Amino acid sequence: MADKERIESDEMKIFRILDNHMTLPRKSKQIFSNLEKGFKGELMFDQITEGLDSNKFLILNDLLLETNSTNFQIDSFIISQGTHFPCEVKNFEGDYYYKSD
């Protein structure tokens, strides 16, 4: 089980409110759409990782970290004995193929 549940960002909440009350400019509509897709992708990733054994894995979501006065976010960080997996979740559309070589 994950350390904390995901919540929508303040930016996404603001876009949602604005979208319900006005016609967003095209660029703002695209930003809002990308935020929604990203959040949905993170939720799907959470469903996949729910199956991991909680006695063997610790999952930390939405980590906001700072280094050299620069903030950055890690979508999910999976920790197991001896191995750490920083996970940046993307939710792109289209067909993707992976080759083993």
N, C-alpha and C positions, 0 to 999 in steps of 0.2 A: 504494500500500500504506500502511496505517496505521502511525503511529509506534510504537504499542504495542498488543498484543492485550488484549482485555477479560478481566477476571477477575471472578468473583462477589465481591460485597462481603462483608466479615466478618459484617455483619448477616444477610445471606441465608444464609451458611454456618451460622450459629448457629441460625437458624430451621429449616433443613433437618435439623440434628442433633436439635433438640428435637422436630420433627414426626415423626421416625423413632422416637422413644422415648416419646412421650406424645401425648395428644389435646390439641392446642392450643386455648385459648379462642377463641371466634368472632372477636373483634377481632384477635388475634394471627394467626389463620389468614388473615384478610383482608389484613393487612399483608404476610404472607409471599407470598400470591398476587399482590399488586400488585408486590412486588419481583421475583418470577419473571417476570411479564408484561413489566415494564419491561426486564429484562435480555434477554429473548427479542427484544423490539423493537429494542434496541440491536444485537444480533447480526444481525438482519435488515437494519438500516440499514448495518452494516458490509459485508454481502454486496452491497448495492446500490452502495456507494461504492468497492468493490474495482475496479469497472470504470473508474474515473477514471484518466486518464493520470498516472502518478507523476512524470513530468517536468514536469507543469503544476500539480499539486496536492500539497500536504502535508496529511495528515490526522492530527490529534492527538486521541486518545481519552481520556476520563475525566480531564479536567483539574481538579485541585482547586486553587482559587485563594483568596486572602485579600485583603480590602480593609477598611479601618477595623475591624480585629479581627473581621470576619465572614467565615466560610468559605463558598464556594459552588462548585458543580461544573458543568462544561460537558460534556455527553455526547460531543460531537464538535466539533472546530473545524477547518474546512477553509480552507486558505490558498492563494490563487493570486495571481499577480502583480496587485497593485492592488486585490484584493477579498478580504474575509475573511468567512466564513460560520460564525457560532456556531450549532450545531444542538442543540436540546433535543428528544430523541426521546420520543414518547409511543406507547403501544401500547394504545389504547382499542378496545373492542369495539363493533360496531354498524355502521350504514350512514351514511356521510358523503358529502355532495354539495357540490361546489364550483362556484360560478358565476363566470364571467369578469367580470361587472360587480360 
